[in-house]
Amino acid sequence: MKFEVACEGIMFSDMVIREQGTGKLSLIGIFTHFNSQGFPFTSPPFYATIFLTNFGGKVGPFDVTLRLEEPKSGHVYNSVLGKVDIPPDAPPLEKNAAIELPMQIPPTRFPEQASYFVVVLVDGEEVKRRAIIIRSVTAK
């Protein structure tokens, strides 16, 4: 990586809408965990919106990968790849500027109740991880 990108946060949501014109994001149905009545559990598709910062000037293209991992073994249950490609004629980014990058995670099968990790990698280097909890509940 030619620059030190930092990830300031990861938000999980059911849907993301980007407003035309302003480019503002609306995160619909923000959550921290899934509830399941049985296992294995297959999640619905959902979004992980990551907030990247610490660019400082011109930024070339870079890859962003999200992995859903089992924390003890590191087993990867799902992986999503994206590319950030800022045009060369774009004005330089300020050091503290942020890019909001929503990435859709397809349905993922989780074998048991546990805390799993969503791991963010930029050009193959880990920059952030956040737990996503899959918990067992009984219907009432």
Phi and psi in radians as a Rosetta constraint file:
Dihedral C 1 N 2 CA 2 C 2 CIRCULARHARMONIC -1.495 0.35
Dihedral N 2 CA 2 C 2 N 3 CIRCULARHARMONIC -0.150 0.35
Dihedral C 2 N 3 CA 3 C 3 CIRCULARHARMONIC -2.566 0.35
Dihedral N 3 CA 3 C 3 N 4 CIRCULARHARMONIC 2.846 0.35
Dihedral C 3 N 4 CA 4 C 4 CIRCULARHARMONIC -1.743 0.35
Dihedral N 4 CA 4 C 4 N 5 CIRCULARHARMONIC 1.441 0.35
Dihedral C 4 N 5 CA 5 C 5 CIRCULARHARMONIC -1.265 0.35
Dihedral N 5 CA 5 C 5 N 6 CIRCULARHARMONIC 2.408 0.35
Dihedral C 5 N 6 CA 6 C 6 CIRCULARHARMONIC -2.017 0.35
Dihedral N 6 CA 6 C 6 N 7 CIRCULARHARMONIC 2.600 0.35
Dihedral C 6 N 7 CA 7 C 7 CIRCULARHARMONIC -1.903 0.35
Dihedral N 7 CA 7 C 7 N 8 CIRCULARHARMONIC 1.989 0.35
Dihedral C 7 N 8 CA 8 C 8 CIRCULARHARMONIC -1.426 0.35
Dihedral N 8 CA 8 C 8 N 9 CIRCULARHARMONIC -0.356 0.35
Dihedral C 8 N 9 CA 9 C 9 CIRCULARHARMONIC -3.083 0.35
Dihedral N 9 CA 9 C 9 N 10 CIRCULARHARMONIC 2.864 0.35
Dihedral C 9 N 10 CA 10 C 10 CIRCULARHARMONIC -2.367 0.35
Dihedral N 10 CA 10 C 10 N 11 CIRCULARHARMONIC 2.180 0.35
Dihedral C 10 N 11 CA 11 C 11 CIRCULARHARMONIC -2.071 0.35
Dihedral N 11 CA 11 C 11 N 12 CIRCULARHARMONIC 2.376 0.35
Dihedral C 11 N 12 CA 12 C 12 CIRCULARHARMONIC -1.753 0.35
Dihedral N 12 CA 12 C 12 N 13 CIRCULARHARMONIC 2.400 0.35
Dihedral C 12 N 13 CA 13 C 13 CIRCULARHARMONIC -2.656 0.35
Dihedral N 13 CA 13 C 13 N 14 CIRCULARHARMONIC 2.830 0.35
Dihedral C 13 N 14 CA 14 C 14 CIRCULARHARMONIC -1.283 0.35
Dihedral N 14 CA 14 C 14 N 15 CIRCULARHARMONIC -0.610 0.35
Dihedral C 14 N 15 CA 15 C 15 CIRCULARHARMONIC -2.639 0.35
Dihedral N 15 CA 15 C 15 N 16 CIRCULARHARMONIC 2.744 0.35
Dihedral C 15 N 16 CA 16 C 16 CIRCULARHARMONIC -2.324 0.35
Dihedral N 16 CA 16 C 16 N 17 CIRCULARHARMONIC 2.334 0.35
Dihedral C 16 N 17 CA 17 C 17 CIRCULARHARMONIC -2.123 0.35
Dihedral N 17 CA 17 C 17 N 18 CIRCULARHARMONIC 2.260 0.35
Dihedral C 17 N 18 CA 18 C 18 CIRCULARHARMONIC -1.847 0.35
Dihedral N 18 CA 18 C 18 N 19 CIRCULARHARMONIC 2.117 0.35
Dihedral C 18 N 19 CA 19 C 19 CIRCULARHARMONIC -1.237 0.35
Dihedral N 19 CA 19 C 19 N 20 CIRCULARHARMONIC 2.261 0.35
Dihedral C 19 N 20 CA 20 C 20 CIRCULARHARMONIC -1.183 0.35
Dihedral N 20 CA 20 C 20 N 21 CIRCULARHARMONIC 2.535 0.35
Dihedral C 20 N 21 CA 21 C 21 CIRCULARHARMONIC 1.627 0.35
Dihedral N 21 CA 21 C 21 N 22 CIRCULARHARMONIC -1.135 0.35
Dihedral C 21 N 22 CA 22 C 22 CIRCULARHARMONIC -1.513 0.35
Dihedral N 22 CA 22 C 22 N 23 CIRCULARHARMONIC -0.437 0.35
Dihedral C 22 N 23 CA 23 C 23 CIRCULARHARMONIC 1.337 0.35
Dihedral N 23 CA 23 C 23 N 24 CIRCULARHARMONIC 0.111 0.35
Dihedral C 23 N 24 CA 24 C 24 CIRCULARHARMONIC -1.169 0.35
Dihedral N 24 CA 24 C 24 N 25 CIRCULARHARMONIC 2.520 0.35
Dihedral C 24 N 25 CA 25 C 25 CIRCULARHARMONIC -1.696 0.35
Dihedral N 25 CA 25 C 25 N 26 CIRCULARHARMONIC 2.484 0.35
Dihedral C 25 N 26 CA 26 C 26 CIRCULARHARMONIC -2.069 0.35
Dihedral N 26 CA 26 C 26 N 27 CIRCULARHARMONIC 2.092 0.35
Dihedral C 26 N 27 CA 27 C 27 CIRCULARHARMONIC -1.664 0.35
Dihedral N 27 CA 27 C 27 N 28 CIRCULARHARMONIC 2.090 0.35
Dihedral C 27 N 28 CA 28 C 28 CIRCULARHARMONIC -1.819 0.35
Dihedral N 28 CA 28 C 28 N 29 CIRCULARHARMONIC 2.201 0.35
Dihedral C 28 N 29 CA 29 C 29 CIRCULARHARMONIC 1.247 0.35
Dihedral N 29 CA 29 C 29 N 30 CIRCULARHARMONIC 0.977 0.35
Dihedral C 29 N 30 CA 30 C 30 CIRCULARHARMONIC -1.185 0.35
Dihedral N 30 CA 30 C 30 N 31 CIRCULARHARMONIC 2.427 0.35
Dihedral C 30 N 31 CA 31 C 31 CIRCULARHARMONIC -2.585 0.35
Dihedral N 31 CA 31 C 31 N 32 CIRCULARHARMONIC 2.951 0.35
Dihedral C 31 N 32 CA 32 C 32 CIRCULARHARMONIC -2.110 0.35
Dihedral N 32 CA 32 C 32 N 33 CIRCULARHARMONIC -0.241 0.35
Dihedral C 32 N 33 CA 33 C 33 CIRCULARHARMONIC -2.687 0.35
Dihedral N 33 CA 33 C 33 N 34 CIRCULARHARMONIC 2.883 0.35
Dihedral C 33 N 34 CA 34 C 34 CIRCULARHARMONIC -1.986 0.35
Dihedral N 34 CA 34 C 34 N 35 CIRCULARHARMONIC 2.517 0.35
Dihedral C 34 N 35 CA 35 C 35 CIRCULARHARMONIC -1.850 0.35
Dihedral N 35 CA 35 C 35 N 36 CIRCULARHARMONIC 2.411 0.35
Dihedral C 35 N 36 CA 36 C 36 CIRCULARHARMONIC -2.346 0.35
Dihedral N 36 CA 36 C 36 N 37 CIRCULARHARMONIC 2.488 0.35
Dihedral C 36 N 37 CA 37 C 37 CIRCULARHARMONIC -1.564 0.35
Dihedral N 37 CA 37 C 37 N 38 CIRCULARHARMONIC -0.098 0.35
Dihedral C 37 N 38 CA 38 C 38 CIRCULARHARMONIC -2.896 0.35
Dihedral N 38 CA 38 C 38 N 39 CIRCULARHARMONIC 2.867 0.35
Dihedral C 38 N 39 CA 39 C 39 CIRCULARHARMONIC -2.295 0.35
Dihedral N 39 CA 39 C 39 N 40 CIRCULARHARMONIC 2.577 0.35
Dihedral C 39 N 40 CA 40 C 40 CIRCULARHARMONIC -1.160 0.35
Dihedral N 40 CA 40 C 40 N 41 CIRCULARHARMONIC 2.690 0.35
Dihedral C 40 N 41 CA 41 C 41 CIRCULARHARMONIC -2.015 0.35
Dihedral N 41 CA 41 C 41 N 42 CIRCULARHARMONIC 2.286 0.35
Dihedral C 41 N 42 CA 42 C 42 CIRCULARHARMONIC -1.873 0.35
Dihedral N 42 CA 42 C 42 N 43 CIRCULARHARMONIC 2.082 0.35
Dihedral C 42 N 43 CA 43 C 43 CIRCULARHARMONIC -1.252 0.35
Dihedral N 43 CA 43 C 43 N 44 CIRCULARHARMONIC 2.694 0.35
Dihedral C 43 N 44 CA 44 C 44 CIRCULARHARMONIC -1.281 0.35
Dihedral N 44 CA 44 C 44 N 45 CIRCULARHARMONIC 2.894 0.35
Dihedral C 44 N 45 CA 45 C 45 CIRCULARHARMONIC -1.075 0.35
Dihedral N 45 CA 45 C 45 N 46 CIRCULARHARMONIC 2.537 0.35
Dihedral C 45 N 46 CA 46 C 46 CIRCULARHARMONIC -2.619 0.35
Dihedral N 46 CA 46 C 46 N 47 CIRCULARHARMONIC 2.991 0.35
Dihedral C 46 N 47 CA 47 C 47 CIRCULARHARMONIC -1.929 0.35
Dihedral N 47 CA 47 C 47 N 48 CIRCULARHARMONIC 2.484 0.35
Dihedral C 47 N 48 CA 48 C 48 CIRCULARHARMONIC -2.021 0.35
Dihedral N 48 CA 48 C 48 N 49 CIRCULARHARMONIC 1.974 0.35
Dihedral C 48 N 49 CA 49 C 49 CIRCULARHARMONIC -1.710 0.35
Dihedral N 49 CA 49 C 49 N 50 CIRCULARHARMONIC 2.144 0.35
Dihedral C 49 N 50 CA 50 C 50 CIRCULARHARMONIC -1.895 0.35
Dihedral N 50 CA 50 C 50 N 51 CIRCULARHARMONIC 2.627 0.35
Dihedral C 50 N 51 CA 51 C 51 CIRCULARHARMONIC -2.050 0.35
Dihedral N 51 CA 51 C 51 N 52 CIRCULARHARMONIC 1.824 0.35
Dihedral C 51 N 52 CA 52 C 52 CIRCULARHARMONIC -1.715 0.35
Dihedral N 52 CA 52 C 52 N 53 CIRCULARHARMONIC 2.469 0.35
Dihedral C 52 N 53 CA 53 C 53 CIRCULARHARMONIC -2.625 0.35
Dihedral N 53 CA 53 C 53 N 54 CIRCULARHARMONIC -3.038 0.35
Dihedral C 53 N 54 CA 54 C 54 CIRCULARHARMONIC 1.280 0.35
Dihedral N 54 CA 54 C 54 N 55 CIRCULARHARMONIC 0.761 0.35
Dihedral C 54 N 55 CA 55 C 55 CIRCULARHARMONIC -1.456 0.35
Dihedral N 55 CA 55 C 55 N 56 CIRCULARHARMONIC -0.978 0.35
Dihedral C 55 N 56 CA 56 C 56 CIRCULARHARMONIC 1.151 0.35
Dihedral N 56 CA 56 C 56 N 57 CIRCULARHARMONIC 1.253 0.35
Dihedral C 56 N 57 CA 57 C 57 CIRCULARHARMONIC 1.870 0.35
Dihedral N 57 CA 57 C 57 N 58 CIRCULARHARMONIC -2.691 0.35
Dihedral C 57 N 58 CA 58 C 58 CIRCULARHARMONIC -1.195 0.35
Dihedral N 58 CA 58 C 58 N 59 CIRCULARHARMONIC 2.438 0.35
Dihedral C 58 N 59 CA 59 C 59 CIRCULARHARMONIC -2.212 0.35
Dihedral N 59 CA 59 C 59 N 60 CIRCULARHARMONIC 2.158 0.35
Dihedral C 59 N 60 CA 60 C 60 CIRCULARHARMONIC -1.441 0.35
Dihedral N 60 CA 60 C 60 N 61 CIRCULARHARMONIC -3.119 0.35
Dihedral C 60 N 61 CA 61 C 61 CIRCULARHARMONIC -1.157 0.35
Dihedral N 61 CA 61 C 61 N 62 CIRCULARHARMONIC 2.549 0.35
Dihedral C 61 N 62 CA 62 C 62 CIRCULARHARMONIC -2.595 0.35
Dihedral N 62 CA 62 C 62 N 63 CIRCULARHARMONIC 2.686 0.35
Dihedral C 62 N 63 CA 63 C 63 CIRCULARHARMONIC -1.593 0.35
Dihedral N 63 CA 63 C 63 N 64 CIRCULARHARMONIC 2.501 0.35
Dihedral C 63 N 64 CA 64 C 64 CIRCULARHARMONIC -2.176 0.35
Dihedral N 64 CA 64 C 64 N 65 CIRCULARHARMONIC 2.230 0.35
Dihedral C 64 N 65 CA 65 C 65 CIRCULARHARMONIC -2.118 0.35
Dihedral N 65 CA 65 C 65 N 66 CIRCULARHARMONIC 2.373 0.35
Dihedral C 65 N 66 CA 66 C 66 CIRCULARHARMONIC -1.943 0.35
Dihedral N 66 CA 66 C 66 N 67 CIRCULARHARMONIC 2.289 0.35
Dihedral C 66 N 67 CA 67 C 67 CIRCULARHARMONIC -2.158 0.35
Dihedral N 67 CA 67 C 67 N 68 CIRCULARHARMONIC 2.414 0.35
Dihedral C 67 N 68 CA 68 C 68 CIRCULARHARMONIC -1.711 0.35
Dihedral N 68 CA 68 C 68 N 69 CIRCULARHARMONIC 2.021 0.35
Dihedral C 68 N 69 CA 69 C 69 CIRCULARHARMONIC -2.114 0.35
Dihedral N 69 CA 69 C 69 N 70 CIRCULARHARMONIC 2.624 0.35
Dihedral C 69 N 70 CA 70 C 70 CIRCULARHARMONIC -1.428 0.35
Dihedral N 70 CA 70 C 70 N 71 CIRCULARHARMONIC 2.205 0.35
Dihedral C 70 N 71 CA 71 C 71 CIRCULARHARMONIC -1.160 0.35
Dihedral N 71 CA 71 C 71 N 72 CIRCULARHARMONIC -0.573 0.35
Dihedral C 71 N 72 CA 72 C 72 CIRCULARHARMONIC -1.366 0.35
Dihedral N 72 CA 72 C 72 N 73 CIRCULARHARMONIC -0.808 0.35
Dihedral C 72 N 73 CA 73 C 73 CIRCULARHARMONIC -1.659 0.35
Dihedral N 73 CA 73 C 73 N 74 CIRCULARHARMONIC -0.358 0.35
Dihedral C 73 N 74 CA 74 C 74 CIRCULARHARMONIC 1.401 0.35
Dihedral N 74 CA 74 C 74 N 75 CIRCULARHARMONIC 0.110 0.35
Dihedral C 74 N 75 CA 75 C 75 CIRCULARHARMONIC -1.006 0.35
Dihedral N 75 CA 75 C 75 N 76 CIRCULARHARMONIC 2.304 0.35
Dihedral C 75 N 76 CA 76 C 76 CIRCULARHARMONIC -1.658 0.35
Dihedral N 76 CA 76 C 76 N 77 CIRCULARHARMONIC 2.071 0.35
Dihedral C 76 N 77 CA 77 C 77 CIRCULARHARMONIC -1.522 0.35
Dihedral N 77 CA 77 C 77 N 78 CIRCULARHARMONIC -0.475 0.35
Dihedral C 77 N 78 CA 78 C 78 CIRCULARHARMONIC -2.816 0.35
Dihedral N 78 CA 78 C 78 N 79 CIRCULARHARMONIC 2.719 0.35
Dihedral C 78 N 79 CA 79 C 79 CIRCULARHARMONIC -2.591 0.35
Dihedral N 79 CA 79 C 79 N 80 CIRCULARHARMONIC 2.426 0.35
Dihedral C 79 N 80 CA 80 C 80 CIRCULARHARMONIC -2.269 0.35
Dihedral N 80 CA 80 C 80 N 81 CIRCULARHARMONIC 2.349 0.35
Dihedral C 80 N 81 CA 81 C 81 CIRCULARHARMONIC -2.032 0.35
Dihedral N 81 CA 81 C 81 N 82 CIRCULARHARMONIC 2.389 0.35
Dihedral C 81 N 82 CA 82 C 82 CIRCULARHARMONIC -2.363 0.35
Dihedral N 82 CA 82 C 82 N 83 CIRCULARHARMONIC 2.870 0.35
Dihedral C 82 N 83 CA 83 C 83 CIRCULARHARMONIC -2.258 0.35
Dihedral N 83 CA 83 C 83 N 84 CIRCULARHARMONIC 2.320 0.35
Dihedral C 83 N 84 CA 84 C 84 CIRCULARHARMONIC -1.784 0.35
Dihedral N 84 CA 84 C 84 N 85 CIRCULARHARMONIC 2.098 0.35
Dihedral C 84 N 85 CA 85 C 85 CIRCULARHARMONIC -2.290 0.35
Dihedral N 85 CA 85 C 85 N 86 CIRCULARHARMONIC 1.610 0.35
Dihedral C 85 N 86 CA 86 C 86 CIRCULARHARMONIC -1.443 0.35
Dihedral N 86 CA 86 C 86 N 87 CIRCULARHARMONIC 2.205 0.35
Dihedral C 86 N 87 CA 87 C 87 CIRCULARHARMONIC -0.998 0.35
Dihedral N 87 CA 87 C 87 N 88 CIRCULARHARMONIC 2.515 0.35
Dihedral C 87 N 88 CA 88 C 88 CIRCULARHARMONIC -1.083 0.35
Dihedral N 88 CA 88 C 88 N 89 CIRCULARHARMONIC -0.434 0.35
Dihedral C 88 N 89 CA 89 C 89 CIRCULARHARMONIC -1.559 0.35
Dihedral N 89 CA 89 C 89 N 90 CIRCULARHARMONIC 0.046 0.35
Dihedral C 89 N 90 CA 90 C 90 CIRCULARHARMONIC -1.229 0.35
Dihedral N 90 CA 90 C 90 N 91 CIRCULARHARMONIC 2.590 0.35
Dihedral C 90 N 91 CA 91 C 91 CIRCULARHARMONIC -1.115 0.35
Dihedral N 91 CA 91 C 91 N 92 CIRCULARHARMONIC 2.643 0.35
Dihedral C 91 N 92 CA 92 C 92 CIRCULARHARMONIC -1.030 0.35
Dihedral N 92 CA 92 C 92 N 93 CIRCULARHARMONIC 2.542 0.35
Dihedral C 92 N 93 CA 93 C 93 CIRCULARHARMONIC -1.445 0.35
Dihedral N 93 CA 93 C 93 N 94 CIRCULARHARMONIC 2.467 0.35
Dihedral C 93 N 94 CA 94 C 94 CIRCULARHARMONIC -1.228 0.35
Dihedral N 94 CA 94 C 94 N 95 CIRCULARHARMONIC 2.671 0.35
Dihedral C 94 N 95 CA 95 C 95 CIRCULARHARMONIC -0.945 0.35
Dihedral N 95 CA 95 C 95 N 96 CIRCULARHARMONIC -0.677 0.35
Dihedral C 95 N 96 CA 96 C 96 CIRCULARHARMONIC -1.668 0.35
Dihedral N 96 CA 96 C 96 N 97 CIRCULARHARMONIC 0.130 0.35
Dihedral C 96 N 97 CA 97 C 97 CIRCULARHARMONIC -1.114 0.35
Dihedral N 97 CA 97 C 97 N 98 CIRCULARHARMONIC 2.652 0.35
Dihedral C 97 N 98 CA 98 C 98 CIRCULARHARMONIC -2.169 0.35
Dihedral N 98 CA 98 C 98 N 99 CIRCULARHARMONIC 2.556 0.35
Dihedral C 98 N 99 CA 99 C 99 CIRCULARHARMONIC -2.014 0.35
Dihedral N 99 CA 99 C 99 N 100 CIRCULARHARMONIC 2.207 0.35
Dihedral C 99 N 100 CA 100 C 100 CIRCULARHARMONIC -1.644 0.35
Dihedral N 100 CA 100 C 100 N 101 CIRCULARHARMONIC 2.147 0.35
Dihedral C 100 N 101 CA 101 C 101 CIRCULARHARMONIC -2.172 0.35
Dihedral N 101 CA 101 C 101 N 102 CIRCULARHARMONIC 1.716 0.35
Dihedral C 101 N 102 CA 102 C 102 CIRCULARHARMONIC -1.386 0.35
Dihedral N 102 CA 102 C 102 N 103 CIRCULARHARMONIC 2.315 0.35
Dihedral C 102 N 103 CA 103 C 103 CIRCULARHARMONIC -2.246 0.35
Dihedral N 103 CA 103 C 103 N 104 CIRCULARHARMONIC 2.219 0.35
Dihedral C 103 N 104 CA 104 C 104 CIRCULARHARMONIC -1.457 0.35
Dihedral N 104 CA 104 C 104 N 105 CIRCULARHARMONIC 2.289 0.35
Dihedral C 104 N 105 CA 105 C 105 CIRCULARHARMONIC -1.783 0.35
Dihedral N 105 CA 105 C 105 N 106 CIRCULARHARMONIC 2.138 0.35
Dihedral C 105 N 106 CA 106 C 106 CIRCULARHARMONIC -1.218 0.35
Dihedral N 106 CA 106 C 106 N 107 CIRCULARHARMONIC 2.946 0.35
Dihedral C 106 N 107 CA 107 C 107 CIRCULARHARMONIC -0.858 0.35
Dihedral N 107 CA 107 C 107 N 108 CIRCULARHARMONIC 2.353 0.35
Dihedral C 107 N 108 CA 108 C 108 CIRCULARHARMONIC -2.238 0.35
Dihedral N 108 CA 108 C 108 N 109 CIRCULARHARMONIC 2.355 0.35
Dihedral C 108 N 109 CA 109 C 109 CIRCULARHARMONIC -1.633 0.35
Dihedral N 109 CA 109 C 109 N 110 CIRCULARHARMONIC 2.118 0.35
Dihedral C 109 N 110 CA 110 C 110 CIRCULARHARMONIC -1.899 0.35
Dihedral N 110 CA 110 C 110 N 111 CIRCULARHARMONIC 2.229 0.35
Dihedral C 110 N 111 CA 111 C 111 CIRCULARHARMONIC -1.300 0.35
Dihedral N 111 CA 111 C 111 N 112 CIRCULARHARMONIC -0.464 0.35
Dihedral C 111 N 112 CA 112 C 112 CIRCULARHARMONIC -2.718 0.35
Dihedral N 112 CA 112 C 112 N 113 CIRCULARHARMONIC 2.924 0.35
Dihedral C 112 N 113 CA 113 C 113 CIRCULARHARMONIC -1.140 0.35
Dihedral N 113 CA 113 C 113 N 114 CIRCULARHARMONIC 2.230 0.35
Dihedral C 113 N 114 CA 114 C 114 CIRCULARHARMONIC -3.083 0.35
Dihedral N 114 CA 114 C 114 N 115 CIRCULARHARMONIC 3.001 0.35
Dihedral C 114 N 115 CA 115 C 115 CIRCULARHARMONIC -1.641 0.35
Dihedral N 115 CA 115 C 115 N 116 CIRCULARHARMONIC 2.215 0.35
Dihedral C 115 N 116 CA 116 C 116 CIRCULARHARMONIC -1.956 0.35
Dihedral N 116 CA 116 C 116 N 117 CIRCULARHARMONIC 2.972 0.35
Dihedral C 116 N 117 CA 117 C 117 CIRCULARHARMONIC -2.051 0.35
Dihedral N 117 CA 117 C 117 N 118 CIRCULARHARMONIC 2.435 0.35
Dihedral C 117 N 118 CA 118 C 118 CIRCULARHARMONIC -1.727 0.35
Dihedral N 118 CA 118 C 118 N 119 CIRCULARHARMONIC 2.084 0.35
Dihedral C 118 N 119 CA 119 C 119 CIRCULARHARMONIC -1.939 0.35
Dihedral N 119 CA 119 C 119 N 120 CIRCULARHARMONIC 2.305 0.35
Dihedral C 119 N 120 CA 120 C 120 CIRCULARHARMONIC -1.823 0.35
Dihedral N 120 CA 120 C 120 N 121 CIRCULARHARMONIC 2.203 0.35
Dihedral C 120 N 121 CA 121 C 121 CIRCULARHARMONIC -2.091 0.35
Dihedral N 121 CA 121 C 121 N 122 CIRCULARHARMONIC 2.381 0.35
Dihedral C 121 N 122 CA 122 C 122 CIRCULARHARMONIC -2.020 0.35
Dihedral N 122 CA 122 C 122 N 123 CIRCULARHARMONIC 2.099 0.35
Dihedral C 122 N 123 CA 123 C 123 CIRCULARHARMONIC 0.841 0.35
Dihedral N 123 CA 123 C 123 N 124 CIRCULARHARMONIC 0.730 0.35
Dihedral C 123 N 124 CA 124 C 124 CIRCULARHARMONIC 1.469 0.35
Dihedral N 124 CA 124 C 124 N 125 CIRCULARHARMONIC -0.079 0.35
Dihedral C 124 N 125 CA 125 C 125 CIRCULARHARMONIC -1.836 0.35
Dihedral N 125 CA 125 C 125 N 126 CIRCULARHARMONIC 2.283 0.35
Dihedral C 125 N 126 CA 126 C 126 CIRCULARHARMONIC -1.167 0.35
Dihedral N 126 CA 126 C 126 N 127 CIRCULARHARMONIC 2.274 0.35
Dihedral C 126 N 127 CA 127 C 127 CIRCULARHARMONIC -2.094 0.35
Dihedral N 127 CA 127 C 127 N 128 CIRCULARHARMONIC -0.263 0.35
Dihedral C 127 N 128 CA 128 C 128 CIRCULARHARMONIC -2.936 0.35
Dihedral N 128 CA 128 C 128 N 129 CIRCULARHARMONIC 2.658 0.35
Dihedral C 128 N 129 CA 129 C 129 CIRCULARHARMONIC -2.511 0.35
Dihedral N 129 CA 129 C 129 N 130 CIRCULARHARMONIC 2.598 0.35
Dihedral C 129 N 130 CA 130 C 130 CIRCULARHARMONIC -2.506 0.35
Dihedral N 130 CA 130 C 130 N 131 CIRCULARHARMONIC 2.450 0.35
Dihedral C 130 N 131 CA 131 C 131 CIRCULARHARMONIC -1.314 0.35
Dihedral N 131 CA 131 C 131 N 132 CIRCULARHARMONIC 2.486 0.35
Dihedral C 131 N 132 CA 132 C 132 CIRCULARHARMONIC -2.161 0.35
Dihedral N 132 CA 132 C 132 N 133 CIRCULARHARMONIC 2.199 0.35
Dihedral C 132 N 133 CA 133 C 133 CIRCULARHARMONIC -1.719 0.35
Dihedral N 133 CA 133 C 133 N 134 CIRCULARHARMONIC 2.285 0.35
Dihedral C 133 N 134 CA 134 C 134 CIRCULARHARMONIC -1.963 0.35
Dihedral N 134 CA 134 C 134 N 135 CIRCULARHARMONIC 2.015 0.35
Dihedral C 134 N 135 CA 135 C 135 CIRCULARHARMONIC -2.159 0.35
Dihedral N 135 CA 135 C 135 N 136 CIRCULARHARMONIC 2.686 0.35
Dihedral C 135 N 136 CA 136 C 136 CIRCULARHARMONIC -1.562 0.35
Dihedral N 136 CA 136 C 136 N 137 CIRCULARHARMONIC 2.319 0.35
Dihedral C 136 N 137 CA 137 C 137 CIRCULARHARMONIC -2.347 0.35
Dihedral N 137 CA 137 C 137 N 138 CIRCULARHARMONIC 2.714 0.35
Dihedral C 137 N 138 CA 138 C 138 CIRCULARHARMONIC -1.915 0.35
Dihedral N 138 CA 138 C 138 N 139 CIRCULARHARMONIC 2.460 0.35
Dihedral C 138 N 139 CA 139 C 139 CIRCULARHARMONIC -1.223 0.35
Dihedral N 139 CA 139 C 139 N 140 CIRCULARHARMONIC 2.519 0.35
